[in-house]
Amino acid sequence: MQGGDSDTKIREVCSILESIAKQYPPDSKNAQAIRDAALAYIAVHQHNRIKKSYDRLRAAFRGSLTEEMKADLRRHGIEPDESETGESLD
């Protein structure tokens, strides 16, 4: 799913979660848990976008990233020295 489609899906899911959260008092644990779930859902999608961008960057550099680039990726929770399967790429 590409950018716009992904954004639409995120909005749809968050809208559903919001409608469920409204069934509970705003300060209830249930409402808070649903809001937290929505934030986590968004964070996972953002992480996946960053990971896809990283994969394209790595392909463009044929696996040769500078230490500065690797450090930046690590700050975003991506381990640059491992592939999708956890195998070393070096």
Long-range contacts (C-beta under 8 A, 24 or more apart in sequence): 3-49, 6-45, 6-49, 10-41, 10-42, 10-45, 13-38, 13-41, 14-38, 14-41, 14-42, 17-41, 47-76, 47-77, 47-78, 50-76, 50-78, 51-78, 54-78, 54-80, 58-89, 63-89, 63-90
